[in-house]
Amino acid sequence: MEIASLVLGAATAVIPVYAGIDKLLNTITAVRHHHGQLRQLWLEILTQKTKLKNECVLLFGDGSGCRSNEIKAMLGNHDHPNWKDGDFQQKLSEHLGKAFEQDDLTTAFQCSLAPFELIKSTVDELNEELNRFASTVAEQVTIVPFRLW
C-alpha cells in the first residue's frame, strides 16, 4: 500500500474531527462573551422556580398534611403517589374549601391563581429572552473566527 493512500485515508478521518473541534471552540468563544447575561438569565429563572415552589407550598401546604419538601417532590413527579392518594385528595379538598369559604368563590379562586399567572408570564418572557440570546450566539458562532493552528 502506498504511503500517500494511507495519509489520504487518515485525512478523511481527521478532517471531520478537526471541523468538530473548530465548531466547539467557536461556540465557546461566542458564549463566553455573554457569560454575565447568561448567568443573569439563569438566576432569574431559578428565582421563578423558587417562587413557584413557594406558591405551591402555600396552596397545597398546611391543610393537606404534606411538608414543603414532599410538595416540592410532588411538583417534580407527575406520578408521585400523593397525587392519587385519596387521603391527600380529601385533605386538600377540605383545605381548599376552608380557604375559599367566601360569598364569591370565583373571585377567591382567581386571586389564589394570580401569583401562578404572574410567574408563568415572567417565565414566558425569560424563555423569549433566552431564545433571543441563543439566536444571537448562534449567529456569532458562524462569525467568530477561531483556528486551532
Beta strands, then each sheet from edge to edge (+ up, - down):
end
